[in-house]
Amino acid sequence: MPPKTTPADFEALLRRAGLTLTEAQTADLYSAWPHIEQMLARLRSPARGREAEPAHIFVPEGRA
């Protein structure tokens, strides 16, 4: 799946984050970017409320 972000926009994101990378490093990150975009799309989706997220605290049985 190709990324939705163009290479130029991706490089702008890297600059805004203050990252100075080689061309090889940028290419490696950009190749993984479609997976990151998919994960970001699943986070805090308006279709899912806060209650759909897992609990932030785990208490093992017998310790409650």
Helices and strands as residue ranges (DSSP letters): H 7-16, H 23-42, G 50-52
